[in-house]
Amino acid sequence: MSGFKIQLTRRGETLAALLKKEGISHSGVLKAIASTPREMFIPETLQHQAYLNTALPIGQGQTISQPYIVAKMTELLLNGEHPHRKVLEIGTGSGYQSAILAQIFDQVFSVERIKLLQFQAKRRLQKLDLYNVGMKHGDGWEGWPSKGKYDAIIVTAAASSLPQKLLPQLEDAGQLVIPVGTDAQTLLLITRRGNHFEQKYIEDVRFVPLVPGDLS
């Protein structure tokens, strides 16, 4: 784990308490939410909304996800039977989800197609003393096979279909949480069982699309 210093804030604790009422129960996830300054990850003009349970724009046509969905997706990965050592994140975005993961997993590997967002996220995580996050500028549909296999994979944008290249990057019994769909999107939990992949519907969601390729 990193040298992140836990600093619970009143607003962070209030947000964590709200998420607990919404059904988030994992103590590690709630603690990470409470201790992470969400205002660092959004534009200055929107920082007064940082602790509302809502998604917010971060530029480049991207958003920072609703805190509930950040917590829900993280909790889904932690409820599996696999150790919480190494996780792959597809879509670094603002870096907020990366910061939550970095407080729970030993190693986080994150892929972002927009180079400016990746640069900004890296600086934010350094300011928080989170140094267990490796970042790559690239196509999220490809994953990061050279760093795998992973105990868990989390995709933070909606894929039009299940990215087949991500599946073999999972350890056996590892789990993938991903929103899939275009107009109608569903959050799915995929569990690897040897060469088979079990699929479980979680809930309806709304994400920006997972765009193939990369952007300098």
Backbone as CSV, one residue per row, in Angstrom:
resi,resn,N_x,N_y,N_z,CA_x,CA_y,CA_z,C_x,C_y,C_z
1,MET,0.840,-1.198,0.000,0.000,0.000,0.000,0.874,1.246,0.000
2,SER,0.287,2.392,-0.328,1.043,3.632,-0.446,1.196,4.299,0.903
3,GLY,1.856,5.469,0.896,2.038,6.247,2.118,0.936,7.258,2.330
4,PHE,-0.234,7.030,1.777,-1.361,7.965,1.900,-1.711,8.183,3.358
5,LYS,-1.850,9.456,3.732,-2.194,9.810,5.104,-3.694,10.016,5.192
6,ILE,-4.370,9.192,5.995,-5.812,9.297,6.144,-6.151,10.592,6.875
7,GLN,-6.970,11.409,6.257,-7.412,12.655,6.852,-8.922,12.754,6.653
8,LEU,-9.657,12.289,7.639,-11.106,12.344,7.541,-11.566,13.798,7.642
9,THR,-12.448,14.184,6.741,-12.998,15.537,6.782,-14.487,15.451,7.080
10,ARG,-15.024,16.537,7.622,-16.443,16.524,7.957,-17.289,16.281,6.715
11,ARG,-16.950,16.946,5.609,-17.725,16.749,4.379,-17.551,15.342,3.830
12,GLY,-16.319,14.809,3.926,-16.085,13.448,3.474,-16.836,12.431,4.312
13,GLU,-16.867,12.641,5.612,-17.592,11.733,6.491,-19.099,11.807,6.243
14,THR,-19.584,13.019,5.952,-21.005,13.181,5.644,-21.367,12.439,4.364
15,LEU,-20.489,12.539,3.355,-20.720,11.824,2.100,-20.698,10.318,2.325
16,ALA,-19.740,9.836,3.101,-19.657,8.401,3.390,-20.902,7.922,4.128
17,ALA,-21.394,8.739,5.042,-22.614,8.378,5.776,-23.814,8.288,4.838
18,LEU,-23.877,9.200,3.873,-24.953,9.167,2.881,-24.879,7.886,2.048
19,LEU,-23.673,7.527,1.631,-23.505,6.325,0.814,-23.843,5.061,1.608
20,LYS,-23.565,5.099,2.897,-23.932,3.955,3.745,-25.450,3.784,3.768
21,LYS,-26.167,4.894,3.827,-27.631,4.836,3.784,-28.128,4.332,2.432
22,GLU,-27.328,4.570,1.383,-27.691,4.118,0.031,-27.345,2.648,-0.197
23,GLY,-26.721,2.011,0.793,-26.474,0.574,0.690,-25.014,0.160,0.610
24,ILE,-24.079,1.120,0.621,-22.654,0.771,0.619,-22.264,0.349,2.036
25,SER,-21.718,-0.850,2.181,-21.460,-1.375,3.519,-19.996,-1.705,3.805
26,HIS,-19.151,-1.768,2.783,-17.750,-2.155,2.997,-17.015,-1.031,3.724
27,SER,-16.466,-1.332,4.890,-15.840,-0.303,5.725,-14.636,0.346,5.048
28,GLY,-13.867,-0.454,4.283,-12.707,0.105,3.590,-13.093,1.100,2.520
29,VAL,-14.171,0.815,1.814,-14.654,1.739,0.780,-15.156,3.022,1.419
30,LEU,-15.933,2.901,2.469,-16.475,4.086,3.148,-15.347,4.944,3.735
31,LYS,-14.334,4.309,4.271,-13.198,5.050,4.827,-12.437,5.795,3.733
32,ALA,-12.258,5.126,2.584,-11.563,5.773,1.465,-12.354,6.975,0.946
33,ILE,-13.672,6.835,0.848,-14.518,7.950,0.413,-14.408,9.111,1.394
34,ALA,-14.454,8.799,2.682,-14.421,9.843,3.709,-13.098,10.597,3.739
35,SER,-12.023,9.947,3.352,-10.698,10.545,3.489,-10.151,11.158,2.201
36,THR,-10.883,11.026,1.103,-10.390,11.526,-0.182,-11.030,12.872,-0.514
37,PRO,-10.235,13.926,-0.667,-10.780,15.262,-0.951,-11.271,15.366,-2.397
38,ARG,-12.554,15.124,-2.602,-13.103,15.061,-3.963,-12.954,16.386,-4.715
39,GLU,-12.893,17.493,-3.976,-12.775,18.792,-4.645,-11.478,18.914,-5.445
40,MET,-10.473,18.112,-5.103,-9.208,18.141,-5.842,-9.362,17.626,-7.264
41,PHE,-10.422,16.887,-7.535,-10.547,16.162,-8.794,-11.528,16.808,-9.774
42,ILE,-12.035,17.982,-9.436,-13.002,18.654,-10.302,-12.590,20.099,-10.527
43,PRO,-13.103,20.745,-11.580,-12.758,22.141,-11.854,-13.139,23.056,-10.688
44,GLU,-12.381,24.108,-10.522,-12.580,25.037,-9.400,-14.001,25.591,-9.363
45,THR,-14.581,25.863,-10.528,-15.921,26.449,-10.575,-17.005,25.503,-10.067
46,LEU,-16.700,24.209,-9.944,-17.683,23.229,-9.499,-17.363,22.657,-8.122
47,GLN,-16.330,23.175,-7.475,-15.890,22.569,-6.227,-16.912,22.686,-5.103
48,HIS,-17.824,23.645,-5.204,-18.870,23.757,-4.188,-19.847,22.576,-4.254
49,GLN,-19.793,21.811,-5.360,-20.644,20.628,-5.505,-19.891,19.323,-5.254
50,ALA,-18.667,19.431,-4.768,-17.781,18.262,-4.686,-18.354,17.129,-3.847
51,TYR,-19.104,17.438,-2.800,-19.563,16.379,-1.900,-21.046,16.054,-2.083
52,LEU,-21.605,16.500,-3.206,-22.934,16.055,-3.572,-22.820,14.683,-4.245
53,ASN,-23.837,13.883,-4.115,-23.821,12.549,-4.715,-24.264,12.637,-6.173
54,THR,-23.415,13.267,-6.974,-23.749,13.480,-8.384,-22.490,13.446,-9.235
55,ALA,-22.651,13.075,-10.508,-21.545,13.145,-11.466,-21.335,14.599,-11.882
56,LEU,-20.090,14.954,-12.223,-19.763,16.330,-12.600,-18.810,16.313,-13.793
57,PRO,-18.898,17.323,-14.677,-17.980,17.387,-15.818,-16.566,17.759,-15.381
58,ILE,-15.575,17.168,-16.059,-14.165,17.463,-15.750,-13.409,17.955,-16.977
59,GLY,-14.135,18.221,-18.066,-13.487,18.648,-19.305,-13.223,17.489,-20.243
60,GLN,-12.886,17.821,-21.490,-12.586,16.813,-22.510,-13.773,15.883,-22.765
61,GLY,-14.987,16.365,-22.453,-16.173,15.548,-22.661,-16.329,14.415,-21.669
62,GLN,-15.597,14.466,-20.556,-15.602,13.403,-19.563,-16.221,13.880,-18.249
63,THR,-16.526,12.947,-17.363,-17.112,13.282,-16.073,-16.400,12.543,-14.951
64,ILE,-16.545,13.077,-13.744,-16.187,12.339,-12.535,-17.467,11.657,-12.084
65,SER,-17.410,10.368,-11.860,-18.617,9.599,-11.583,-19.257,9.996,-10.259
66,GLN,-20.536,9.733,-10.161,-21.283,9.894,-8.931,-20.595,9.098,-7.816
67,PRO,-20.392,9.677,-6.622,-19.726,8.934,-5.541,-20.354,7.583,-5.250
68,TYR,-21.677,7.491,-5.346,-22.327,6.202,-5.088,-21.815,5.137,-6.050
69,ILE,-21.717,5.470,-7.343,-21.326,4.457,-8.319,-19.845,4.114,-8.181
70,VAL,-19.013,5.089,-7.788,-17.600,4.813,-7.497,-17.502,3.797,-6.361
71,ALA,-18.253,4.061,-5.303,-18.231,3.175,-4.144,-18.829,1.807,-4.472
72,LYS,-19.920,1.795,-5.226,-20.595,0.542,-5.566,-19.699,-0.366,-6.397
73,MET,-19.064,0.197,-7.426,-18.207,-0.603,-8.291,-17.003,-1.147,-7.528
74,THR,-16.442,-0.317,-6.646,-15.307,-0.764,-5.836,-15.728,-1.877,-4.897
75,GLU,-16.865,-1.706,-4.237,-17.362,-2.702,-3.297,-17.639,-4.041,-3.980
76,LEU,-18.152,-4.003,-5.200,-18.417,-5.237,-5.933,-17.149,-6.062,-6.114
77,LEU,-16.044,-5.389,-6.402,-14.777,-6.092,-6.589,-14.277,-6.692,-5.282
78,LEU,-14.579,-6.032,-4.168,-14.085,-6.482,-2.871,-14.924,-7.602,-2.277
79,ASN,-16.112,-7.797,-2.808,-16.978,-8.856,-2.298,-16.674,-10.216,-2.918
80,GLY,-15.727,-10.242,-3.858,-15.345,-11.500,-4.492,-14.415,-12.318,-3.614
81,GLU,-14.028,-13.484,-4.103,-13.200,-14.406,-3.319,-11.718,-14.229,-3.579
82,HIS,-11.356,-13.370,-4.548,-9.947,-13.213,-4.904,-9.271,-12.202,-3.987
83,PRO,-7.950,-12.334,-3.745,-7.220,-11.338,-2.947,-7.287,-9.952,-3.599
84,HIS,-7.087,-8.928,-2.785,-7.173,-7.557,-3.279,-5.760,-6.994,-3.479
85,ARG,-5.042,-7.589,-4.415,-3.651,-7.188,-4.619,-3.486,-6.242,-5.805
86,LYS,-3.961,-6.665,-6.955,-3.672,-5.924,-8.182,-4.957,-5.681,-8.971
87,VAL,-5.213,-4.405,-9.300,-6.421,-4.039,-10.026,-6.055,-3.206,-11.253
88,LEU,-6.767,-3.442,-12.338,-6.634,-2.657,-13.563,-7.853,-1.751,-13.685
89,GLU,-7.598,-0.462,-13.876,-8.668,0.507,-14.095,-8.622,0.976,-15.546
90,ILE,-9.746,0.893,-16.226,-9.848,1.389,-17.593,-10.602,2.715,-17.553
91,GLY,-9.890,3.803,-17.854,-10.465,5.144,-17.811,-10.060,5.882,-16.549
92,THR,-8.854,6.433,-16.518,-8.367,7.147,-15.333,-9.213,8.372,-15.032
93,GLY,-9.574,9.109,-16.085,-10.381,10.309,-15.911,-9.728,11.303,-14.971
94,SER,-10.461,11.760,-13.979,-9.943,12.740,-13.021,-8.923,12.135,-12.067
95,GLY,-8.964,10.815,-11.898,-8.096,10.144,-10.935,-8.780,9.843,-9.609
96,TYR,-10.051,10.245,-9.463,-10.757,10.035,-8.195,-10.965,8.541,-7.904
97,GLN,-11.455,7.791,-8.896,-11.617,6.355,-8.694,-10.266,5.706,-8.414
98,SER,-9.214,6.157,-9.086,-7.864,5.626,-8.849,-7.453,5.833,-7.394
99,ALA,-7.771,7.014,-6.848,-7.414,7.335,-5.464,-8.133,6.417,-4.481
100,ILE,-9.399,6.110,-4.760,-10.144,5.195,-3.898,-9.529,3.801,-3.963
101,LEU,-9.256,3.329,-5.171,-8.671,1.998,-5.343,-7.302,1.887,-4.674
102,ALA,-6.507,2.955,-4.758,-5.133,2.928,-4.245,-5.079,2.770,-2.736
103,GLN,-6.165,3.107,-2.056,-6.217,2.954,-0.599,-6.652,1.553,-0.178
104,ILE,-7.025,0.733,-1.156,-7.563,-0.599,-0.859,-6.717,-1.707,-1.475
105,PHE,-6.285,-1.515,-2.719,-5.476,-2.503,-3.426,-3.988,-2.187,-3.269
106,ASP,-3.158,-3.214,-3.291,-1.711,-3.017,-3.199,-1.169,-2.285,-4.428
107,GLN,-1.669,-2.671,-5.607,-1.209,-2.066,-6.854,-2.402,-1.719,-7.739
108,VAL,-2.353,-0.523,-8.318,-3.376,-0.080,-9.256,-2.691,0.258,-10.575
109,PHE,-3.218,-0.265,-11.675,-2.737,0.076,-13.008,-3.908,0.705,-13.754
110,SER,-3.691,1.900,-14.301,-4.790,2.669,-14.885,-4.447,3.133,-16.292
111,VAL,-5.397,2.940,-17.206,-5.216,3.296,-18.610,-6.167,4.435,-18.968
112,GLU,-5.644,5.479,-19.597,-6.453,6.627,-20.016,-6.110,6.999,-21.449
113,ARG,-7.137,7.213,-22.290,-6.907,7.525,-23.702,-6.613,9.004,-23.953
114,ILE,-6.951,9.890,-23.008,-6.739,11.331,-23.179,-5.529,11.745,-22.353
115,LYS,-4.470,12.131,-23.037,-3.187,12.356,-22.365,-3.259,13.474,-21.328
116,LEU,-4.000,14.544,-21.601,-4.106,15.656,-20.663,-4.739,15.197,-19.348
117,LEU,-5.793,14.400,-19.434,-6.436,13.900,-18.221,-5.495,13.012,-17.420
118,GLN,-4.740,12.182,-18.126,-3.782,11.310,-17.444,-2.744,12.132,-16.693
119,PHE,-2.233,13.185,-17.319,-1.224,14.046,-16.697,-1.785,14.717,-15.450
120,GLN,-3.004,15.241,-15.558,-3.622,15.922,-14.421,-3.882,14.953,-13.270
121,ALA,-4.368,13.754,-13.603,-4.650,12.755,-12.569,-3.371,12.340,-11.839
122,LYS,-2.299,12.172,-12.574,-1.034,11.768,-11.967,-0.559,12.803,-10.959
123,ARG,-0.688,14.067,-11.290,-0.279,15.138,-10.372,-1.134,15.139,-9.110
124,ARG,-2.425,14.908,-9.261,-3.311,14.885,-8.089,-2.945,13.755,-7.138
125,LEU,-2.692,12.580,-7.690,-2.356,11.439,-6.843,-1.018,11.647,-6.136
126,GLN,-0.079,12.302,-6.793,1.201,12.609,-6.153,1.014,13.553,-4.978
127,LYS,0.110,14.521,-5.122,-0.164,15.460,-4.026,-0.769,14.756,-2.820
128,LEU,-1.432,13.631,-3.068,-2.039,12.856,-1.990,-1.119,11.740,-1.481
129,ASP,0.127,11.727,-1.973,1.096,10.700,-1.577,0.630,9.293,-1.925
130,LEU,-0.071,9.175,-3.054,-0.507,7.874,-3.542,0.439,7.455,-4.674
131,TYR,1.376,6.585,-4.350,2.419,6.222,-5.306,2.324,4.760,-5.756
132,ASN,1.208,4.110,-5.454,1.055,2.714,-5.883,0.146,2.605,-7.103
133,VAL,0.076,3.684,-7.882,-0.733,3.717,-9.097,0.176,3.888,-10.309
134,GLY,0.182,2.896,-11.200,0.890,3.015,-12.464,-0.078,3.468,-13.535
135,MET,0.351,4.399,-14.391,-0.545,4.952,-15.406,0.011,4.745,-16.806
136,LYS,-0.921,4.574,-17.742,-0.550,4.381,-19.140,-1.493,5.178,-20.028
137,HIS,-0.931,5.858,-21.022,-1.731,6.535,-22.044,-1.959,5.531,-23.162
138,GLY,-3.216,5.129,-23.364,-3.479,4.122,-24.371,-4.958,3.837,-24.543
139,ASP,-5.241,2.806,-25.284,-6.592,2.390,-25.631,-7.123,1.441,-24.564
140,GLY,-8.155,1.870,-23.848,-8.705,1.055,-22.785,-9.267,-0.275,-23.251
141,TRP,-9.711,-0.350,-24.505,-10.240,-1.612,-25.035,-9.168,-2.701,-25.049
142,GLU,-7.901,-2.290,-25.072,-6.791,-3.250,-25.112,-6.350,-3.686,-23.712
143,GLY,-6.703,-2.885,-22.694,-6.230,-3.169,-21.347,-4.748,-2.861,-21.199
144,TRP,-4.080,-3.606,-20.332,-2.636,-3.449,-20.104,-2.082,-4.843,-19.832
145,PRO,-2.014,-5.681,-20.862,-1.676,-7.101,-20.653,-0.300,-7.344,-20.060
146,SER,0.658,-6.468,-20.313,2.012,-6.716,-19.820,2.115,-6.604,-18.303
147,LYS,1.150,-5.986,-17.665,1.155,-5.849,-16.204,0.255,-6.889,-15.531
148,GLY,-0.520,-7.630,-16.312,-1.439,-8.615,-15.752,-0.717,-9.907,-15.398
149,LYS,-1.463,-10.850,-14.832,-2.906,-10.821,-14.724,-3.354,-10.077,-13.472
150,TYR,-4.666,-9.718,-13.472,-5.193,-8.869,-12.419,-6.210,-9.621,-11.567
151,ASP,-6.233,-9.273,-10.288,-7.249,-9.813,-9.388,-8.619,-9.203,-9.699
152,ALA,-8.613,-7.975,-10.224,-9.858,-7.285,-10.527,-9.621,-6.279,-11.643
153,ILE,-10.662,-6.018,-12.414,-10.634,-4.986,-13.449,-11.898,-4.151,-13.296
154,ILE,-11.746,-2.834,-13.361,-12.874,-1.912,-13.276,-12.846,-1.005,-14.499
155,VAL,-13.973,-0.886,-15.164,-14.085,-0.052,-16.364,-15.020,1.110,-16.044
156,THR,-14.547,2.344,-16.229,-15.285,3.514,-15.777,-15.945,4.287,-16.918
157,ALA,-16.150,3.621,-18.042,-16.914,4.185,-19.163,-17.685,3.034,-19.789
158,ALA,-18.765,3.362,-20.485,-19.655,2.315,-20.997,-19.163,1.772,-22.333
159,ALA,-18.913,0.470,-22.371,-18.517,-0.203,-23.600,-19.765,-0.607,-24.384
160,SER,-19.710,-0.483,-25.695,-20.846,-0.885,-26.524,-21.081,-2.391,-26.457
161,SER,-20.012,-3.125,-26.189,-20.082,-4.581,-25.987,-18.941,-4.953,-25.047
162,LEU,-18.958,-6.148,-24.543,-17.935,-6.573,-23.588,-16.571,-6.648,-24.280
163,PRO,-15.561,-5.882,-23.815,-14.231,-5.899,-24.446,-13.549,-7.262,-24.254
164,GLN,-13.451,-8.011,-25.312,-12.954,-9.380,-25.218,-11.487,-9.462,-24.802
165,LYS,-10.706,-8.433,-25.093,-9.285,-8.478,-24.752,-9.028,-8.289,-23.261
166,LEU,-10.029,-7.831,-22.533,-9.854,-7.677,-21.089,-10.011,-9.006,-20.355
167,LEU,-10.821,-9.900,-20.880,-11.164,-11.132,-20.175,-9.957,-12.006,-19.841
168,PRO,-9.040,-12.259,-20.794,-7.891,-13.110,-20.453,-6.889,-12.432,-19.519
169,GLN,-7.063,-11.126,-19.253,-6.171,-10.430,-18.333,-6.580,-10.614,-16.871
170,LEU,-7.704,-11.289,-16.644,-8.175,-11.591,-15.292,-7.542,-12.876,-14.768
171,GLU,-7.180,-12.871,-13.495,-6.813,-14.111,-12.816,-8.051,-15.002,-12.710
172,ASP,-7.834,-16.303,-12.550,-8.959,-17.196,-12.295,-9.631,-16.786,-10.986
173,ALA,-10.947,-16.698,-11.000,-11.777,-16.216,-9.890,-11.721,-14.697,-9.751
174,GLY,-10.969,-14.029,-10.616,-10.953,-12.571,-10.621,-12.249,-12.012,-11.183
175,GLN,-12.486,-10.723,-10.913,-13.750,-10.123,-11.307,-13.562,-8.837,-12.096
176,LEU,-14.462,-8.629,-13.030,-14.511,-7.435,-13.862,-15.853,-6.761,-13.644
177,VAL,-15.836,-5.468,-13.309,-17.074,-4.705,-13.202,-17.065,-3.658,-14.316
178,ILE,-18.164,-3.623,-15.089,-18.167,-2.818,-16.303,-19.587,-2.407,-16.686
179,PRO,-19.780,-1.138,-17.079,-21.052,-0.744,-17.685,-21.030,-1.083,-19.172
180,VAL,-22.104,-1.688,-19.654,-22.185,-2.105,-21.054,-23.486,-1.604,-21.659
181,GLY,-23.386,-1.075,-22.894,-24.572,-0.616,-23.601,-24.359,0.766,-24.191
182,THR,-25.281,1.175,-25.032,-25.206,2.501,-25.639,-26.333,3.376,-25.083
183,ASP,-27.515,3.322,-25.661,-28.632,4.114,-25.137,-29.065,3.607,-23.754
184,ALA,-29.231,2.303,-23.624,-29.539,1.682,-22.330,-28.282,0.965,-21.842
185,GLN,-27.838,1.322,-20.648,-26.608,0.750,-20.110,-26.898,-0.041,-18.838
186,THR,-26.189,-1.148,-18.683,-26.314,-1.957,-17.473,-24.934,-2.199,-16.869
187,LEU,-24.874,-2.190,-15.551,-23.633,-2.499,-14.853,-23.569,-4.009,-14.657
188,LEU,-22.473,-4.609,-15.142,-22.306,-6.058,-15.079,-21.111,-6.423,-14.205
189,LEU,-21.217,-7.542,-13.525,-20.110,-8.120,-12.776,-19.762,-9.449,-13.430
190,ILE,-18.530,-9.547,-13.942,-18.054,-10.740,-14.635,-17.050,-11.454,-13.736
191,THR,-17.238,-12.745,-13.519,-16.309,-13.543,-12.715,-15.703,-14.637,-13.581
192,ARG,-14.384,-14.725,-13.571,-13.703,-15.747,-14.370,-13.702,-17.092,-13.642
193,ARG,-14.114,-18.136,-14.357,-14.052,-19.510,-13.858,-13.326,-20.345,-14.898
194,GLY,-11.997,-20.365,-14.817,-11.214,-21.039,-15.841,-11.362,-20.323,-17.161
195,ASN,-11.865,-21.024,-18.174,-12.088,-20.399,-19.478,-13.526,-19.928,-19.658
196,HIS,-14.295,-19.970,-18.584,-15.679,-19.505,-18.624,-15.828,-18.227,-17.809
197,PHE,-16.801,-17.412,-18.173,-16.993,-16.130,-17.511,-18.458,-15.968,-17.121
198,GLU,-18.690,-16.003,-15.812,-20.040,-15.825,-15.298,-20.413,-14.340,-15.346
199,GLN,-21.648,-14.051,-15.676,-22.096,-12.671,-15.828,-23.297,-12.410,-14.917
200,LYS,-23.239,-11.317,-14.168,-24.318,-10.957,-13.251,-24.737,-9.510,-13.479
201,TYR,-26.028,-9.297,-13.657,-26.577,-7.946,-13.779,-26.626,-7.294,-12.395
202,ILE,-26.177,-6.023,-12.318,-26.195,-5.304,-11.044,-27.301,-4.253,-11.019
203,GLU,-27.245,-3.290,-11.952,-28.254,-2.238,-12.009,-28.090,-1.433,-13.297
204,ASP,-29.088,-0.634,-13.612,-29.005,0.266,-14.752,-28.147,1.470,-14.377
205,VAL,-27.348,1.942,-15.329,-26.413,3.042,-15.065,-26.360,3.979,-16.266
206,ARG,-25.610,5.071,-16.094,-25.386,6.004,-17.189,-23.949,6.508,-17.139
207,PHE,-23.150,6.158,-18.162,-21.747,6.550,-18.240,-21.465,7.180,-19.605
208,VAL,-20.363,7.923,-19.684,-19.859,8.349,-20.985,-19.351,7.106,-21.706
209,PRO,-19.287,7.111,-23.042,-18.883,5.912,-23.780,-17.403,5.605,-23.668
210,LEU,-17.062,4.324,-23.715,-15.672,3.873,-23.778,-15.239,3.932,-25.236
211,VAL,-14.478,4.968,-25.562,-14.089,5.226,-26.953,-12.791,4.493,-27.265
212,PRO,-12.714,3.770,-28.381,-11.472,3.086,-28.739,-10.395,4.073,-29.212
213,GLY,-9.141,3.619,-29.156,-8.032,4.461,-29.593,-7.520,5.325,-28.459
214,ASP,-6.542,6.191,-28.769,-6.028,7.126,-27.772,-5.929,8.514,-28.383
215,LEU,-5.842,9.526,-27.517,-5.861,10.923,-27.942,-4.738,11.657,-27.224
216,SER,-3.834,12.246,-27.995,-2.718,12.981,-27.399,-3.171,14.316,-26.833
